[in-house]
């Protein structure tokens, strides 16, 4: 599934049409009051509109000029609200697809949830309460978020993750959480409801992607305060200029002063600030990660250390067969064939992996016994053995001590190569299984908790970004060291309890570092809550998902690379466009200030480096450019400035060169071009 944002999505016709209507609705002053810069622009736009109407009825000569200024001021406000509406519209499109996963489905509520009997009553899913237990059978929608308390089933979670491959959910362990709106494909499960109607995982996702619960982050708040302060300063400066003009005998109209104010205050970044924040969360959603706040997205951009739970996060969580180690006199194919026969009745993940390995590595297939009737010995937790009896062959596979008892052999009497293989597997953190035929030991099967594909390369990429990776596990130090070495993490914490994880995070945070934690189990919940960025796996428990401030719908722990890149991209985009906006305003001074006072102070004509046609044309050109630059920058605000893993100094130099210098030069070109058009059309 391709989750990366595409360029075409920025200009989806349906989103743009809805955004155009929403932009008009957002002109409501109560809505704009959250953005002081654009709110100020709307107030002065209303003032100039009033002046234009007054001049229109009074038939004054300069009514055309004030009308054009009023129109472009309203366009400035409208373009700013349009930028926010487009960003929100992309989220609403996501929410619409999520709503389609919800259904007023019926539910089979158990009549006696304490005894988990099979008697149930049919109820509407919306009538379920927290604590109710429901039976969900093959083909049924899971009616609400919950924990499986009995049964095991294959579940299609495509409605949430977008992935078509079903997943196994079962009672107990770290894969017991289920999400309302997903579908059971096989078998049955009994689920205890953990979410009230309207507060399910999908409901929260919809609210988040729509932006309904998006609060301003500390960085946004700080920047908003700065922009408000700059607006107040320029307001005072413009009022002071009015007094200076009167003192010097220069006639300056209110319309001109308003135009000066709007072009001086940071309208560009003020109009795009909200869109940048919303788009950052939207980009995260497109990577199948749901963030509960913009704060966590920003924090991800500054992460120093990443803690990852081993089981189910770095590894698949199930031990899998990786190699066959035969004793002398037995070839590997014969050992694989015996292991396959002994595992045909073993339905555990380990047994299925042995069959898969024998087929993949040695081209074996399940035998056709024909008229022969083999005696199958299924795997049992009590015996820890599975096998088959056929043609006087008694083949067994299981725990080493159990197989030694079956073969009537003590460990010290076993072949030296057998003992060495057992020790070798144990030292590398694996689990040895023995295979015997009658009273003869054939060899050892190496079971290991398999590392997820390409994870070593992903950790190397994190290291290149300056992020330290730490694996936390309850395994003993020997096993933990072996897995940490294979996975390529920088450090590990062995025999870790939930308290140990929490203590480690707090110690790192006291040292001034920002910590991210990936986990999927209930025992990870305290650490996920304490971490600056807690990424819970969608496949994990409800407790883990509630504790984290992000949920990875793909349950891919190395997704943090994308999360960090998006966080950095959000910060870089905001900084770059702020630099551009401030540099932009500097250039506008050269257009408007000479136009205001050149008649009184001819020496200011030297500042008219653009050689604009007239004072009125200069002012109108600056106002038009001020409006158009917002609409021109919307794609960049939504897509984000490209992130490259370079140092802070190099990043600062690039930012100043591209957006600082670009912000200075572009207005000179843009304002001059607009002035030429205005002069040619005799608009001023």
C-alpha positions as CSV (number, residue, x, y, z in Angstrom):
1,X,0.0,0.0,0.0
2,X,1.4,3.4,-1.0
3,X,0.9,5.7,1.9
4,X,3.1,8.5,0.7
5,X,1.4,11.8,-0.1
6,X,1.1,12.4,-3.8
7,X,1.3,15.8,-5.6
8,X,-2.1,15.3,-7.3
9,X,-3.9,15.0,-4.0
10,X,-2.9,18.6,-3.3
11,X,-5.2,19.8,-6.0
12,X,-8.1,17.4,-5.8
13,X,-11.1,19.1,-7.4
14,X,-13.6,18.0,-4.7
15,X,-11.4,19.2,-1.9
16,X,-10.8,22.6,-3.6
17,X,-14.6,23.1,-4.1
18,X,-15.4,22.3,-0.5
19,X,-12.4,24.5,0.6
20,X,-13.7,27.5,-1.4
21,X,-17.0,27.3,0.5
22,X,-15.4,26.7,3.8
23,X,-13.0,29.7,3.2
24,X,-16.0,32.0,3.0
25,X,-17.5,30.6,6.2
26,X,-14.3,31.1,8.0
27,X,-14.6,34.9,7.3
28,X,-16.7,34.9,10.5
29,X,-14.7,37.3,12.9
30,X,-15.3,34.8,15.7
31,X,-13.4,32.2,13.8
32,X,-10.6,34.6,12.6
33,X,-10.1,35.9,16.1
34,X,-7.8,32.9,16.7
35,X,-5.4,34.4,14.1
36,X,-4.6,38.0,15.1
37,X,-2.7,38.9,11.9
38,X,-5.5,37.9,9.6
39,X,-8.2,39.2,12.0
40,X,-6.4,42.6,11.8
41,X,-6.4,42.4,8.0
42,X,-10.2,41.6,8.0
43,X,-10.9,44.6,10.3
44,X,-8.9,47.0,8.1
45,X,-10.5,45.5,5.0
46,X,-13.9,46.3,6.4
47,X,-12.7,49.8,7.2
48,X,-11.5,50.4,3.6
49,X,-14.8,48.9,2.3
50,X,-16.7,51.4,4.4
51,X,-14.5,54.3,3.1
52,X,-15.0,53.0,-0.5
53,X,-18.8,53.0,-0.1
54,X,-18.7,56.5,1.4
55,X,-16.6,57.7,-1.5
56,X,-18.8,55.9,-4.0
57,X,-21.9,57.7,-2.8
58,X,-20.0,61.0,-2.6
59,X,-18.7,60.5,-6.2
60,X,-15.1,61.2,-5.3
61,X,-12.4,60.9,-7.9
62,X,-10.2,58.3,-6.1
63,X,-13.1,55.8,-5.5
64,X,-11.6,53.3,-8.0
65,X,-8.3,53.2,-6.0
66,X,-10.0,52.6,-2.6
67,X,-12.3,50.0,-4.2
68,X,-9.3,48.1,-5.6
69,X,-7.5,48.2,-2.3
70,X,-10.6,47.0,-0.4
71,X,-11.0,44.1,-2.9
72,X,-7.4,42.9,-2.6
73,X,-7.5,43.2,1.2
74,X,-10.6,40.9,1.2
75,X,-8.7,38.6,-1.2
76,X,-5.8,38.5,1.3
77,X,-8.1,37.4,4.1
78,X,-9.9,34.9,1.8
79,X,-6.7,33.3,0.5
80,X,-5.6,32.8,4.1
81,X,-8.8,31.1,5.1
82,X,-8.7,29.1,1.9
83,X,-5.2,27.8,2.8
84,X,-6.6,26.5,6.1
85,X,-9.7,25.2,4.5
86,X,-7.7,23.2,2.0
87,X,-5.5,21.7,4.7
88,X,-8.7,20.8,6.7
89,X,-10.4,19.5,3.6
90,X,-7.7,16.9,3.0
91,X,-8.3,15.6,6.6
92,X,-12.1,15.6,6.0
93,X,-11.6,13.5,2.9
94,X,-9.8,11.0,5.1
95,X,-12.5,11.2,7.7
96,X,-15.2,10.5,5.1
97,X,-13.5,7.2,4.2
98,X,-13.2,6.3,7.9
99,X,-16.9,7.0,8.4
100,X,-17.7,4.4,5.7
101,X,-16.0,1.8,8.0
102,X,-18.6,2.5,10.7
103,X,-21.9,0.8,10.6
104,X,-25.0,0.6,12.8
105,X,-24.4,-3.1,13.0
106,X,-26.1,-5.5,15.2
107,X,-24.2,-7.2,18.0
108,X,-24.6,-10.5,19.8
109,X,-24.5,-9.5,23.4
110,X,-24.0,-12.4,25.8
111,X,-26.7,-12.9,28.4
112,X,-24.3,-14.2,31.0
113,X,-20.9,-12.5,30.4
114,X,-19.5,-13.8,33.7
115,X,-19.8,-17.4,32.6
116,X,-19.2,-16.7,28.9
117,X,-22.0,-18.9,27.8
118,X,-23.3,-19.1,24.2
119,X,-26.7,-17.6,24.8
120,X,-26.9,-14.1,23.4
121,X,-29.4,-11.4,22.4
122,X,-29.3,-9.3,19.3
123,X,-28.8,-5.6,20.0
124,X,-27.9,-2.5,18.0
125,X,-24.1,-1.9,18.3
126,X,-24.8,1.7,19.4
127,X,-26.6,0.3,22.5
128,X,-23.5,-1.5,23.8
129,X,-22.0,-0.3,27.1
130,X,-18.5,-0.6,28.5
131,X,-18.1,-4.0,30.1
132,X,-20.6,-5.8,27.8
133,X,-19.4,-9.0,26.2
134,X,-20.3,-9.8,22.6
135,X,-19.9,-12.9,20.5
136,X,-18.4,-12.2,17.1
137,X,-18.4,-15.0,14.5
138,X,-17.0,-15.4,11.0
139,X,-18.4,-12.8,8.7
140,X,-19.5,-10.4,11.6
141,X,-18.3,-6.9,12.0
142,X,-16.7,-6.3,15.4
143,X,-19.3,-3.8,16.8
144,X,-17.0,-1.8,19.1
145,X,-13.4,-1.5,20.5
146,X,-12.6,-4.2,23.0
147,X,-10.4,-6.9,24.4
148,X,-10.7,-10.5,23.4
149,X,-11.4,-12.6,26.5
150,X,-12.0,-15.9,24.7
151,X,-11.3,-17.5,21.3
152,X,-9.0,-16.8,18.4
153,X,-9.9,-15.5,15.0
154,X,-8.5,-14.1,11.7
155,X,-9.5,-10.5,11.4
156,X,-9.6,-8.2,8.4
157,X,-8.4,-4.8,9.5
158,X,-8.2,-3.2,6.0
159,X,-10.8,-0.6,7.1
160,X,-8.2,0.7,9.6
161,X,-4.8,-0.1,8.1
162,X,-5.6,-0.3,4.4
163,X,-3.8,-3.7,4.3
164,X,-5.7,-6.6,2.8
165,X,-3.8,-9.3,4.6
166,X,-5.8,-10.6,7.7
167,X,-4.2,-10.7,11.1
168,X,-4.7,-13.1,14.0
169,X,-6.2,-11.8,17.2
170,X,-6.5,-14.0,20.3
171,X,-7.3,-13.8,24.0
172,X,-4.3,-13.1,26.2
173,X,-1.0,-11.6,25.3
174,X,-0.3,-8.5,23.3
175,X,-2.7,-9.1,20.4
176,X,-6.0,-9.2,22.2
177,X,-7.2,-5.7,21.2
178,X,-9.7,-5.4,18.4
179,X,-11.2,-2.3,16.7
180,X,-14.8,-1.6,16.0
181,X,-15.6,-1.7,12.3
182,X,-13.2,-4.5,11.4
183,X,-14.4,-7.9,10.3
184,X,-13.9,-11.4,11.6
185,X,-13.0,-13.8,8.7
186,X,-12.8,-17.1,10.5
187,X,-13.6,-18.8,13.8
188,X,-15.1,-16.8,16.7
189,X,-14.1,-14.5,19.5
190,X,-15.8,-13.1,22.6
191,X,-15.0,-9.5,23.1
192,X,-15.4,-7.3,26.2
193,X,-16.4,-3.8,25.1
194,X,-13.9,-1.1,26.3
195,X,-15.3,2.0,24.5
196,X,-18.6,3.8,24.8
197,X,-20.5,4.7,21.6
198,X,-18.9,7.8,20.1
199,X,-15.6,7.3,21.7
200,X,-14.2,4.4,19.8
201,X,-10.9,4.4,18.1
202,X,-12.4,5.2,14.7
203,X,-14.5,8.0,16.3
204,X,-11.3,9.5,17.7
205,X,-9.5,9.1,14.4
206,X,-12.3,11.0,12.6
207,X,-12.2,13.9,15.1
208,X,-8.4,14.1,14.8
209,X,-8.2,14.0,11.0
210,X,-11.0,16.6,10.7
211,X,-8.9,18.9,12.9
212,X,-11.8,19.2,15.4
213,X,-9.5,18.4,18.3
214,X,-6.3,20.0,16.9
215,X,-4.9,22.3,19.5
216,X,-2.1,24.8,18.8
217,X,1.3,23.4,19.7
218,X,3.8,25.3,22.0
219,X,5.8,26.3,18.9
220,X,2.7,27.6,17.1
221,X,1.6,29.5,20.2
222,X,5.0,31.1,20.5
223,X,5.0,32.1,16.8
224,X,1.5,33.4,17.1
225,X,2.5,35.6,20.0
226,X,5.5,36.9,18.0
227,X,3.3,37.6,15.0
228,X,0.8,39.4,17.2
229,X,3.6,41.5,18.7
230,X,4.9,42.4,15.3
231,X,1.3,43.4,14.2
232,X,1.0,45.6,17.2
233,X,4.4,47.2,16.6
234,X,3.6,48.0,13.0
235,X,0.2,49.3,14.0
236,X,1.8,51.8,16.3
237,X,4.4,52.6,13.6
238,X,1.7,53.3,11.0
239,X,-0.2,55.6,13.4
240,X,3.0,57.4,14.1
241,X,3.6,57.8,10.4
242,X,0.2,59.4,10.1
243,X,1.2,62.0,12.7
244,X,4.6,62.5,10.9
245,X,2.8,63.0,7.6
246,X,0.6,65.6,9.2
247,X,3.6,67.4,10.8
248,X,5.5,67.5,7.5
249,X,2.5,68.6,5.5
250,X,2.2,65.4,3.5
251,X,-1.4,64.3,2.7
252,X,-1.7,60.5,3.4
253,X,-5.1,58.9,3.2
254,X,-6.5,56.3,5.6
255,X,-6.6,53.8,2.7
256,X,-2.9,54.3,2.0
257,X,-2.0,53.9,5.6
258,X,-4.1,50.7,5.8
259,X,-2.4,49.3,2.7
260,X,1.0,50.1,4.4
261,X,-0.1,48.3,7.6
262,X,-1.2,45.2,5.8
263,X,1.9,44.9,3.7
264,X,4.2,45.4,6.7
265,X,2.6,42.9,9.1
266,X,3.5,39.3,8.5
267,X,0.4,38.3,6.6
268,X,2.1,35.6,4.6
269,X,3.1,33.4,7.5
270,X,0.0,34.5,9.4
271,X,-2.2,33.2,6.6
272,X,-0.3,29.9,6.3
273,X,0.6,29.1,9.9
274,X,-2.6,27.0,10.7
275,X,-2.4,25.3,7.3
276,X,1.2,24.2,8.0
277,X,0.2,22.6,11.3
278,X,-2.8,20.8,9.9
279,X,-0.9,19.6,6.9
280,X,1.8,18.2,9.2
281,X,-0.7,15.9,10.9
282,X,-2.3,15.1,7.5
283,X,1.1,13.9,6.2
284,X,1.4,11.7,9.2
285,X,-2.0,10.2,8.6
286,X,-1.0,9.4,5.0
287,X,1.8,7.3,6.5
288,X,-0.9,5.4,8.4
289,X,0.0,7.0,11.8
290,X,-2.6,8.8,13.9
291,X,-1.3,11.5,16.2
292,X,-3.4,12.6,19.1
293,X,-1.8,16.1,19.1
294,X,0.3,18.4,17.0
295,X,2.6,18.6,20.0
296,X,3.8,15.0,19.5
297,X,4.4,15.6,15.8
298,X,6.7,18.5,16.7
299,X,8.4,16.6,19.4
300,X,9.2,13.8,17.0
301,X,11.3,16.2,15.0
302,X,13.7,16.6,18.0
303,X,13.9,13.0,19.2
304,X,17.3,11.9,20.6
305,X,16.6,8.4,21.8
306,X,14.2,5.6,20.7
307,X,13.2,2.8,22.9
308,X,11.7,-0.3,21.2
309,X,10.0,-3.3,22.8
310,X,11.6,-6.5,21.4
311,X,8.7,-8.9,21.1
312,X,6.3,-8.0,18.3
313,X,8.2,-4.8,17.6
314,X,11.7,-5.7,16.6
315,X,10.8,-9.3,16.2
316,X,7.7,-11.0,14.9
317,X,6.9,-12.3,18.4
318,X,6.6,-15.9,17.5
319,X,9.6,-18.3,17.5
320,X,10.2,-19.6,14.0
321,X,12.4,-22.4,12.7
322,X,15.5,-21.1,10.9
323,X,17.8,-24.0,10.4
324,X,18.2,-27.8,10.8
325,X,21.4,-29.0,12.6
326,X,21.8,-32.8,12.0
327,X,24.1,-35.1,14.0
328,X,26.9,-37.0,12.1
329,X,25.5,-39.8,9.9
330,X,22.3,-37.9,9.2
331,X,22.0,-35.5,6.3
332,X,20.1,-32.3,6.6
333,X,17.4,-33.3,4.2
334,X,16.6,-36.4,6.2
335,X,16.4,-34.4,9.4
336,X,14.1,-31.9,7.6
337,X,11.9,-34.7,6.4
338,X,11.6,-36.2,9.9
339,X,10.9,-32.8,11.4
340,X,8.1,-32.2,8.8
341,X,6.5,-35.5,9.6
342,X,6.7,-34.9,13.3
343,X,5.2,-31.4,12.9
344,X,2.2,-32.2,10.7
345,X,0.0,-32.4,13.8
346,X,1.6,-29.3,15.5
347,X,-0.7,-26.3,14.9
348,X,1.4,-24.0,17.0
349,X,3.2,-21.1,15.1
350,X,6.5,-23.0,15.8
351,X,5.2,-26.2,14.3
352,X,3.9,-24.4,11.2
353,X,7.2,-22.7,10.8
354,X,9.1,-26.0,10.8
355,X,6.9,-27.3,8.0
356,X,7.4,-24.1,6.1
357,X,11.2,-24.2,6.5
358,X,11.4,-27.9,5.3
359,X,9.3,-27.1,2.3
360,X,11.2,-23.9,1.4
361,X,14.8,-25.1,2.0
362,X,14.6,-28.7,0.8
363,X,11.6,-28.8,-1.6
364,X,9.8,-31.2,0.6
365,X,6.0,-31.7,0.4
366,X,3.5,-33.3,2.8
367,X,3.6,-37.0,2.2
368,X,0.8,-39.0,0.7
369,X,0.3,-42.0,3.1
370,X,-2.0,-43.8,0.8
371,X,-3.5,-46.9,2.4
372,X,-1.2,-46.6,5.4
373,X,-2.8,-45.2,8.5
374,X,-0.3,-43.3,10.5
375,X,-0.8,-42.7,14.2
376,X,-0.6,-39.0,14.8
377,X,0.7,-37.6,18.1
378,X,-0.5,-34.0,18.4
379,X,1.5,-31.5,20.3
380,X,0.5,-31.0,23.9
381,X,1.8,-28.6,26.5
382,X,2.1,-31.4,29.0
383,X,4.3,-33.7,26.9
384,X,6.0,-30.9,24.8
385,X,6.2,-33.4,22.0
386,X,4.5,-34.0,18.6
387,X,5.1,-36.7,16.1
388,X,3.9,-39.6,14.0
389,X,4.1,-43.4,14.0
390,X,4.2,-45.1,10.6
391,X,5.7,-48.3,9.3
392,X,7.5,-49.1,12.5
393,X,9.0,-45.6,12.6
394,X,8.2,-43.5,15.7
395,X,9.3,-40.0,14.8
396,X,9.1,-37.3,17.5
397,X,10.0,-33.6,17.7
398,X,9.9,-31.5,20.9
399,X,11.8,-30.0,23.8
400,X,15.3,-31.4,24.2
401,X,14.7,-33.0,27.7
402,X,11.4,-34.6,26.5
403,X,13.0,-36.1,23.4
404,X,15.9,-37.4,25.4
405,X,13.4,-39.2,27.6
406,X,11.6,-40.6,24.6
407,X,14.9,-41.9,23.2
408,X,15.9,-43.3,26.6
409,X,19.1,-41.3,26.4
410,X,20.8,-39.0,29.0
411,X,22.2,-35.8,27.8
412,X,25.7,-36.8,28.7
413,X,25.3,-39.9,26.5
414,X,24.0,-38.0,23.5
415,X,26.4,-37.4,20.6
416,X,28.9,-34.5,21.2
417,X,27.7,-32.8,18.1
418,X,24.1,-32.9,19.4
419,X,25.1,-31.3,22.7
420,X,27.2,-28.7,20.8
421,X,24.2,-27.8,18.6
422,X,21.9,-27.4,21.7
423,X,24.5,-25.1,23.4
424,X,25.1,-23.2,20.2
425,X,21.4,-22.4,19.8
426,X,21.0,-21.5,23.4
427,X,24.0,-19.1,23.4
428,X,22.6,-17.2,20.5
429,X,19.3,-16.6,22.3
430,X,17.4,-19.3,20.3
431,X,15.3,-22.3,21.5
432,X,16.6,-25.8,20.5
433,X,14.1,-28.5,19.6
434,X,15.3,-32.1,19.3
435,X,14.2,-34.7,16.6
436,X,14.4,-38.4,17.2
437,X,13.4,-41.5,15.3
438,X,12.7,-44.5,17.6
439,X,15.7,-44.3,20.0
440,X,18.0,-42.5,17.7
441,X,18.7,-38.7,17.9
442,X,18.6,-37.1,14.4
443,X,19.5,-33.6,15.2
444,X,18.3,-30.1,16.4
445,X,16.0,-27.5,15.1
446,X,16.9,-23.9,15.7
447,X,13.9,-21.8,16.8
448,X,14.4,-18.1,17.1
449,X,12.4,-15.0,17.6
450,X,12.9,-13.7,14.0
451,X,14.0,-10.2,13.4
452,X,11.6,-8.3,11.0
453,X,13.0,-7.8,7.5
454,X,15.2,-4.8,6.7
455,X,15.1,-3.6,10.3
456,X,18.9,-3.4,10.6
457,X,19.0,-1.0,7.7
458,X,16.2,1.1,9.2
459,X,18.1,1.4,12.5
460,X,21.2,2.4,10.5
461,X,19.1,5.2,9.0
462,X,18.0,6.3,12.4
463,X,21.6,6.4,13.6
464,X,22.5,8.6,10.6
465,X,19.8,11.0,11.8
466,X,21.4,11.2,15.2
467,X,18.9,9.0,17.0
468,X,20.1,6.3,19.5
469,X,18.1,3.1,19.4
470,X,17.6,1.0,22.6
471,X,15.9,-2.4,22.7
472,X,14.0,-3.2,25.9
473,X,13.1,-6.8,26.6
474,X,12.4,-9.2,29.5
475,X,14.9,-11.7,28.0
476,X,18.1,-12.6,29.8
477,X,21.2,-10.6,28.9
478,X,22.7,-13.3,26.7
479,X,19.5,-13.6,24.5
480,X,19.1,-9.9,24.6
481,X,22.7,-9.3,23.4
482,X,22.3,-11.7,20.6
483,X,19.1,-10.2,19.3
484,X,20.4,-6.6,19.8
485,X,23.5,-7.4,17.7
486,X,21.5,-9.0,14.9
487,X,19.0,-6.1,14.8
488,X,21.7,-3.5,14.9
489,X,20.4,-1.4,17.9
490,X,22.8,0.8,19.7
491,X,22.0,-0.5,23.2
492,X,19.7,-2.8,25.1
493,X,18.0,-3.1,28.4
494,X,17.6,-6.8,29.4
495,X,15.3,-8.4,32.0
496,X,13.4,-5.1,31.9
497,X,10.2,-4.7,34.0
498,X,7.7,-1.9,33.3
499,X,9.3,0.0,36.2
500,X,12.8,-0.4,34.6
501,X,11.5,1.1,31.3
502,X,9.9,4.0,33.1
503,X,13.1,4.7,35.1
504,X,15.3,4.6,32.0
505,X,13.0,7.1,30.2
506,X,13.0,9.5,33.2
507,X,16.7,9.3,33.6
508,X,17.2,10.2,29.9
509,X,14.7,13.0,30.1
510,X,16.5,14.4,33.1
511,X,19.6,14.6,30.9
512,X,17.8,16.9,28.5
513,X,17.0,14.3,25.9
514,X,13.7,13.7,24.1
515,X,12.6,10.1,24.2
516,X,10.3,8.1,21.8
517,X,8.9,4.8,22.8
518,X,7.5,2.1,20.5
519,X,5.5,-0.7,22.1
520,X,2.4,-2.9,21.8
521,X,1.8,-4.5,25.2
522,X,0.0,-3.6,28.4
523,X,3.4,-3.7,30.2
524,X,4.6,-1.0,27.7
525,X,1.8,1.5,28.7
526,X,3.6,3.3,31.5
527,X,6.6,3.9,29.3
528,X,4.5,5.0,26.4
529,X,2.7,7.5,28.6
530,X,6.0,8.9,30.0
531,X,7.8,9.2,26.7
532,X,7.8,12.5,24.8
533,X,6.5,10.5,21.8
534,X,4.7,7.3,22.5
535,X,4.0,5.2,19.4
536,X,1.7,2.3,20.1
537,X,1.2,-0.4,17.6
538,X,-2.3,-0.9,16.2
539,X,-1.9,-4.6,16.7
540,X,-1.2,-4.1,20.4
541,X,-3.4,-3.9,23.5
542,X,-6.0,-1.3,24.2
543,X,-4.0,-0.1,27.2
544,X,-1.0,0.6,24.9
545,X,-3.0,2.5,22.4
546,X,-4.6,4.6,25.1
547,X,-1.2,5.4,26.6
548,X,0.6,6.5,23.5
549,X,0.2,9.8,21.7
550,X,0.5,8.2,18.3
551,X,-0.9,4.9,16.9
552,X,0.9,3.2,14.0
553,X,-1.8,1.5,12.0
554,X,0.7,-0.7,10.2
555,X,2.3,-1.9,13.4
556,X,5.8,-1.2,12.0
557,X,8.2,0.1,14.7
558,X,10.7,1.5,12.3
559,X,7.9,3.8,11.0
560,X,9.5,6.2,13.5
561,X,11.9,7.2,10.7
562,X,9.0,8.7,8.7
563,X,7.5,10.1,11.9
564,X,10.8,11.9,12.7
565,X,11.1,13.1,9.2
566,X,7.6,14.5,9.2
567,X,8.2,16.2,12.5
568,X,11.4,17.8,11.2
569,X,9.7,18.7,8.0
570,X,6.9,20.5,10.0
571,X,9.4,22.5,12.0
572,X,11.5,23.3,8.9
573,X,8.5,24.4,6.8
574,X,7.3,26.7,9.6
575,X,10.8,28.2,10.0
576,X,11.4,28.5,6.2
577,X,8.1,30.3,5.5
578,X,8.5,32.6,8.5
579,X,11.9,33.6,7.2
580,X,10.4,34.1,3.7
581,X,7.5,36.2,5.1
582,X,9.8,38.5,7.1
583,X,12.2,38.9,4.2
584,X,9.2,39.6,2.0
585,X,8.1,42.5,4.1
586,X,11.5,44.1,4.0
587,X,11.3,44.3,0.2
588,X,7.8,45.9,0.3
589,X,9.2,48.9,2.3
590,X,11.1,49.9,-0.9
591,X,7.8,49.9,-2.8
592,X,5.5,51.8,-0.4
593,X,7.6,54.1,1.8
594,X,9.0,56.1,-1.2
595,X,5.5,56.3,-2.6
596,X,4.2,57.9,0.6
597,X,6.8,60.6,1.2
598,X,8.6,61.2,-2.1
599,X,6.6,64.4,-2.8
600,X,7.6,65.9,0.6
601,X,11.1,64.4,0.7
602,X,12.4,64.0,-2.9
603,X,15.6,62.3,-1.6
604,X,13.4,59.2,-0.9
605,X,13.2,58.7,-4.6
606,X,16.6,56.9,-4.4
607,X,14.8,54.1,-2.6
608,X,12.4,53.6,-5.5
609,X,14.8,51.1,-7.0
610,X,11.9,49.3,-8.8
611,X,11.0,52.6,-10.6
612,X,7.3,52.0,-10.1
613,X,4.9,54.0,-12.3
614,X,3.3,56.1,-9.6
615,X,2.7,56.2,-5.8
616,X,-0.8,54.8,-6.2
617,X,0.5,52.0,-8.5
618,X,3.3,51.2,-6.1
619,X,0.8,50.8,-3.2
620,X,-1.7,48.8,-5.2
621,X,1.1,46.5,-6.6
622,X,2.4,45.8,-3.1
623,X,-1.1,44.9,-1.8
624,X,-1.8,42.6,-4.8
625,X,1.5,40.9,-4.4
626,X,0.8,40.5,-0.7
627,X,-2.4,38.6,-1.4
628,X,-1.2,36.5,-4.3
629,X,1.9,35.2,-2.5
630,X,-0.3,33.5,0.0
631,X,-2.1,31.5,-2.6
632,X,1.2,30.7,-4.4
633,X,2.7,29.3,-1.2
634,X,-0.3,27.0,-0.3
635,X,1.2,24.0,-2.1
636,X,4.5,24.4,-0.3
637,X,2.7,24.7,3.1
638,X,0.7,21.6,2.4
639,X,3.5,19.5,0.9
640,X,6.1,20.8,3.3
641,X,9.7,21.8,2.7
642,X,11.8,18.7,1.7
643,X,13.8,17.3,4.7
644,X,17.4,16.3,4.2
645,X,19.4,14.8,7.0
646,X,22.0,17.5,7.3
647,X,23.5,19.4,10.3
648,X,21.8,22.4,11.9
649,X,24.4,24.9,10.5
650,X,24.0,23.6,7.0
651,X,20.2,23.7,7.4
652,X,20.3,27.3,8.6
653,X,22.5,28.4,5.7
654,X,20.2,26.7,3.2
655,X,17.2,28.3,4.9
656,X,18.7,31.8,4.8
657,X,19.9,31.4,1.2
658,X,16.7,29.9,-0.3
659,X,14.0,31.5,1.8
660,X,15.7,34.6,3.2
661,X,17.4,35.7,0.0
662,X,14.4,34.4,-2.1
663,X,12.0,36.3,0.2
664,X,14.0,39.5,-0.5
665,X,14.4,39.1,-4.3
666,X,11.0,37.7,-5.3
667,X,8.9,40.8,-4.2
668,X,11.0,43.1,-6.3
669,X,10.3,41.0,-9.3
670,X,6.7,40.3,-8.5
671,X,5.8,43.9,-7.5
672,X,7.5,45.3,-10.6
673,X,5.6,42.9,-12.8
674,X,2.3,43.7,-11.3
675,X,3.1,47.5,-11.6
676,X,3.7,47.1,-15.3
677,X,0.3,45.4,-15.7
678,X,-1.4,48.1,-13.6
679,X,0.2,50.8,-15.7
680,X,-0.7,49.2,-18.9
681,X,-4.3,48.8,-17.9
682,X,-4.4,52.2,-16.3
683,X,-5.8,50.8,-13.1
684,X,-4.1,53.5,-10.9
